[in-house]
Amino acid sequence: MTTLWHGRFKGGPAEALQALNDSISFDIRMYKEDIEGSRAHVRMLERVGLISESDREKILDALDQTEKEIDEEKFVFESSDEDIHTAVERRVTEIAGDAGARLHTGRSRNDQVATDLRLWVKREMKEISGLVLDFQETLLTHAKQSKDSYLPGYTHMQQAQPVLLSHHLLAHGWALSRDLDRLFEALTRADISPLGAGALAGSSLPLDPDGVAEDLGFSHRFNNSLDAVSDRDFVVDALYALALLGVHLSRIGEELILWSSTEFGFVELDDAFSTGSSMLPQKKNPDIAELARGKAGRLIGHLSGLLATLKGLPLAYNKDLQEDKEPLFDACDTVRLLLLALNGMVDTMKFNSEVMKQHADNPNSAAIDLAEYLVAKGIPFREAHAIVGSHVAASIEEGTDLADIVSSDERLGPEAAALLAPGAAVNRRTSPGGAGPEAVKVQIKEFQIQLDSQRERLKSDI
């Protein structure tokens, strides 16, 4: 077997080494980025006089043919193709002959793979950001359509205060908005060209890394060649953004699991986004939501695994860095599937507003309104809290209607008891950013502005 380093060795690699070392099975996903980077590199070699115009055209034609063969699944891989970079260079040399043998002039696989991966991350972060925006649009649509529907808000999974359904849905929307900012930041972190760094120290050849960076659409080139080939911070940034996005999707999934249960009954899932039981005929299972919850651990694991890999690496490139791709590829695939499935699930599900309302109209959920009523009359909050708390306890222990107890208290009376009426509490939330009707109207407008701004930012290459 002929390797890229055969001149230094007397024999070929052992099978065990090859099996462990080869990455073609997964880094083939970067073939378009590898060919794109090679095109820019070849154009630069001709500009600085290292290859002729004729050789440039032969190599570019060979790169086009190679890409077409891979696109059409006609590319024949050989056992010596340990990675996508080797495979592409080998095929280009077969097609272009001596000209193809000049392709790797002034370049190492160290700066080549870093360039490919940065291009790949930039593309993936854009695509995933678009899916997040689509999911936010779905949440916003439901928020607008829900109008005056409300449900219990919870703390410690205990009913706390009623909130508008639109407010609850947009709480998830704002979390996803922060995720978008992190995805954008990960894209920006990847927007540096390593080509020209060589194996670790640059080159004695008159390379033009600035021109290559511009040609490939990077905002700028590397500053330090050692750092350029060993830096995988941008992969960590991407995995962090994806992991936290996965955590937020998991939280949405957890709520949908609860809401779709018989005990809650807040939503009805569409058949197309549910599964049944192999044994129990009556079941409709929220598998998408459960998988969203389960796969968050997988995403967190990818992040922590790569951090553990990176923590002990000396400068510059080490083969350990090959471990950056599989977790990144899987994280992107996982998040993409989750966003598509969850978006479809949420888009098609039906909200049972009356059931939500019945749960939210528990008089105890308006206890804070009674306390604030007393505060408005000049009673210190702690004293007001104790008064209302004792009334709630009495209502529960004696089985007496809370409104009757409140009406008979001269500090409260019938006016305060009216605050316990169905729907009264949610309409009293007036503070900015709160769960009441007027505040939510403002919030919907603000969310729409934020959504439009982020979509424009994505269109403008961040």
MONORGI-V362598 format. One record per pair of residues at least 4 apart in sequence whose C-alpha atoms are under 7 Angstrom apart, sorted by the first residue. I is the first residue (numbers start at 1). J is the second residue. D is the distance in whole Angstrom. If there is no record, write none. Layout:
I J D
I J D
This chain:
1 12 6
1 80 6
2 6 6
2 80 6
3 80 6
13 17 6
13 18 6
14 18 6
15 19 6
16 20 6
17 21 6
18 22 6
22 82 4
22 83 6
23 27 6
23 82 6
23 83 5
24 28 5
24 81 7
24 82 6
24 83 4
24 84 5
26 326 7
27 83 7
27 84 6
28 84 5
30 34 6
30 116 6
30 120 7
31 35 6
31 84 6
32 36 6
33 37 6
33 116 5
33 119 6
33 120 6
34 38 6
34 85 7
34 116 5
35 39 6
35 63 6
36 40 7
37 41 6
37 116 7
37 216 7
38 42 6
39 43 6
39 60 6
40 44 6
40 212 6
40 215 6
40 216 7
41 45 6
41 212 6
42 46 6
42 56 6
42 103 6
43 47 6
43 56 7
44 48 6
44 208 7
44 212 6
45 49 6
45 50 5
45 51 6
46 50 6
46 51 5
46 52 6
46 53 6
46 56 6
48 206 7
48 207 7
51 55 6
51 56 7
52 56 6
53 57 6
54 58 6
55 59 6
55 99 5
56 60 6
57 61 6
58 62 6
58 96 6
58 99 7
59 63 6
59 92 7
59 96 6
59 99 6
59 100 6
60 64 6
61 65 6
62 66 6
62 92 5
62 95 6
62 96 6
63 67 6
63 92 6
64 68 6
65 69 6
66 70 6
66 88 7
66 91 7
66 92 7
67 71 6
68 72 6
69 73 6
69 74 5
69 75 5
70 74 6
70 75 5
77 81 7
77 87 7
81 86 5
81 87 5
82 86 6
83 87 6
84 88 6
85 89 6
86 90 6
87 91 6
88 92 6
89 93 6
90 94 6
91 95 6
92 96 6
92 100 5
93 97 5
93 98 7
93 100 4
93 101 5
96 100 5
97 101 7
98 102 7
106 198 7
106 203 6
106 205 7
107 111 7
107 112 7
107 196 7
107 198 5
108 112 6
108 198 5
108 199 5
109 113 6
110 114 6
110 198 7
110 199 5
110 229 6
110 317 7
111 115 6
111 194 5
111 195 5
111 196 7
111 197 6
111 198 6
111 199 6
111 229 5
112 116 6
112 195 6
113 117 6
114 118 6
114 194 6
114 229 6
115 119 6
115 193 6
115 194 6
115 195 6
116 120 6
117 121 6
118 122 6
118 190 5
118 191 7
119 123 6
120 124 6
121 125 6
121 187 7
121 190 7
122 126 6
122 187 5
122 190 6
123 127 6
124 128 6
125 129 6
125 183 6
125 187 6
126 130 6
126 458 7
127 131 7
128 132 6
128 336 6
129 133 6
129 180 6
129 183 7
130 134 6
131 135 6
131 339 6
132 136 6
132 176 7
132 339 7
133 137 6
134 138 6
135 139 6
135 343 5
136 140 6
136 173 6
137 141 6
138 142 6
138 343 7
138 347 6
139 143 6
139 169 6
139 170 7
139 173 7
140 144 6
140 170 7
141 145 6
142 146 6
143 165 7
143 166 4
143 169 6
143 170 7
144 166 7
146 165 7
146 166 6
148 164 7
149 164 6
149 165 6
149 353 6
150 162 7
150 163 5
150 164 4
150 165 5
150 356 6
150 357 6
151 162 6
151 163 6
151 164 6
151 165 6
151 356 5
151 357 6
151 359 7
151 360 5
152 159 6
152 160 7
152 161 6
152 162 4
152 163 6
152 359 6
152 360 4
153 159 6
153 160 6
153 161 5
153 162 5
153 163 6
154 158 5
154 159 5
154 160 5
154 161 7
155 159 7
155 160 6
159 365 7
160 365 6
161 365 5
161 366 7
162 360 5
162 365 7
162 425 7
162 426 5
163 167 7
163 168 7
163 426 6
163 435 5
164 168 7
164 426 7
164 435 6
164 436 7
165 169 6
166 170 6
167 171 6
167 435 6
167 440 6
169 173 7
170 174 6
171 175 7
172 176 6
173 177 6
174 178 7
175 179 6
176 180 6
177 181 7
178 182 6
179 183 6
179 241 6
179 245 6
180 184 6
181 185 6
182 186 6
182 241 5
183 187 6
183 238 7
183 241 6
184 188 6
184 462 7
185 189 6
186 190 6
186 234 6
186 237 5
186 238 5
187 191 6
189 234 5
190 234 5
191 218 5
191 219 6
192 218 6
192 219 6
192 220 5
192 221 5
192 222 6
193 213 5
193 218 6
193 220 6
193 221 4
193 222 6
194 221 6
194 222 5
194 228 5
194 229 7
195 209 6
196 202 6
196 207 7
196 209 5
197 201 6
197 202 4
197 225 5
197 228 7
197 229 7
198 202 5
198 203 6
200 225 6
200 226 5
200 229 6
200 316 6
201 225 5
201 226 6
202 225 6
208 212 6
209 213 6
209 221 6
210 214 6
210 220 7
210 221 6
211 215 6
212 216 6
213 217 6
213 218 5
213 220 6
213 221 6
214 218 6
214 219 7
222 228 6
224 228 6
225 229 7
226 230 6
226 315 7
226 316 5
227 231 5
227 316 7
229 316 7
229 317 6
230 315 7
230 316 5
230 317 5
232 236 7
233 237 6
234 238 6
235 239 6
236 240 6
236 303 7
237 241 6
238 242 6
239 243 6
239 303 5
239 328 7
240 244 6
240 303 6
241 245 6
242 246 6
242 331 7
242 335 7
243 247 6
243 296 7
243 299 5
243 300 5
244 248 6
245 249 6
246 250 6
246 296 5
246 299 7
246 335 7
247 251 6
247 296 5
248 252 6
249 253 6
249 292 6
250 254 6
250 292 5
250 293 4
250 296 6
251 255 6
251 293 7
252 256 6
253 257 6
253 289 4
253 290 6
253 292 6
253 293 6
254 258 6
254 289 7
254 293 6
255 259 6
256 260 6
256 289 6
257 261 6
257 286 6
257 289 6
258 264 6
259 264 5
259 265 6
259 266 5
259 267 6
260 264 7
260 265 5
260 266 6
260 267 5
260 268 6
261 265 6
265 355 7
266 351 6
266 352 5
266 355 6
266 356 6
267 349 7
267 350 5
267 351 4
267 352 5
268 349 6
268 350 5
268 351 6
269 273 7
269 274 7
269 349 5
269 350 7
270 274 6
270 348 6
270 349 5
273 345 5
274 284 6
274 285 6
274 286 5
274 287 6
275 284 6
275 285 5
275 286 7
275 287 6
276 283 5
276 284 5
276 285 6
277 281 6
277 283 6
286 290 6
287 291 6
288 292 6
288 341 7
288 342 7
289 293 6
290 294 6
291 295 6
292 296 7
292 338 6
295 299 6
296 300 6
297 301 6
298 302 6
299 303 7
299 331 6
300 304 6
301 305 6
302 306 6
302 327 5
303 307 6
304 308 6
305 309 6
306 310 6
306 324 6
307 311 6
309 320 7
324 328 6
325 329 6
326 330 6
327 331 6
328 332 6
329 333 6
330 334 6
331 335 6
332 336 6
333 337 6
334 338 6
335 339 6
336 340 6
337 341 6
338 342 6
339 343 6
340 344 6
341 345 6
342 346 6
343 347 6
344 348 6
345 349 6
352 356 6
353 357 6
354 358 6
355 359 6
356 360 6
357 361 6
361 422 5
361 423 7
363 402 7
363 420 5
364 392 7
366 370 7
366 420 6
366 425 6
367 371 7
367 388 7
368 372 6
369 373 6
369 419 7
369 425 7
370 374 6
370 388 7
370 416 6
371 375 6
371 381 7
371 384 5
371 385 6
371 388 6
372 376 6
373 377 7
373 416 7
374 378 7
374 379 6
374 384 6
375 379 5
375 380 6
375 381 6
375 384 7
379 383 7
379 384 6
380 384 6
381 385 6
382 386 6
383 387 6
384 388 6
385 389 6
386 390 6
387 391 7
388 392 6
389 393 6
390 394 6
391 395 6
391 402 7
391 405 7
392 396 6
392 402 7
393 397 6
394 398 6
395 399 5
395 400 5
395 401 6
395 402 5
396 400 7
401 405 7
402 406 6
403 407 6
403 417 5
403 420 7
404 408 6
405 409 7
406 412 6
406 413 6
406 416 7
406 417 6
407 412 6
407 413 4
407 414 5
407 417 6
408 413 6
409 413 6
412 416 5
413 417 6
414 418 6
419 424 6
419 425 6
420 424 7
420 425 7
423 427 7
424 428 7
426 435 7
426 436 6
427 436 5
427 437 6
428 436 6
429 434 6
429 435 6
429 436 4
430 434 6
430 436 6
430 438 7
430 439 6
431 439 7
432 439 6
433 439 6
433 440 7
433 443 7
434 439 6
434 440 7
435 439 7
435 440 6
436 440 6
437 441 6
438 442 7
439 443 6
440 444 6
441 445 7
442 446 6
443 447 6
444 448 6
445 449 6
446 450 6
447 451 6
448 452 6
449 453 6
450 454 6
451 455 6
452 456 6
453 457 6
454 458 6
455 459 6
456 460 6
457 461 7
457 462 5
458 462 5
